[in-house]
């Protein structure tokens, strides 16, 4: 499901997730992928919202290969000890090849995109938002959303 569809289905969770992804001044998160032998890997990644879709450019790398071969991902916002709310997204990533979509996303990107950079769109299937006003507030207040309903 595109980011716009997710935002339509769960506007409060999507809006807070966007704020959490952007709290460092640039859209960034931790990306979990699944390696061919079934072992997960964690990678830092910059993401971006363009025309209602969530994208990520990455260098040709293990994380790009994982997404090309399997597609499953989990995305987790970075933790901030002063504002410890967090968001987690799961779904499937699709590689976007050369063409008008890649060009448009690259033009809107926060850094210069190289020809070798690989673009993926992240389709959202599940989201979990955990909110805490301070690190002392425990447990978090969780809200979940699923594309399956």
Secondary structure, DSSP 8 states (H G I E B T S, - for coil): --HHHHHHHSHHHHHHHHHHHHTTSS-EEEEEEE-TTS-EEEEEEE-EEETTEEEEEE-SSHHHHHHHHT-EEEEEE---TTS--EEEEEEEEEEE-SSHHHHHHHHHSSS---TT-EEEEEEEEEEEEEE-SSTT--S-EEEEEETT-
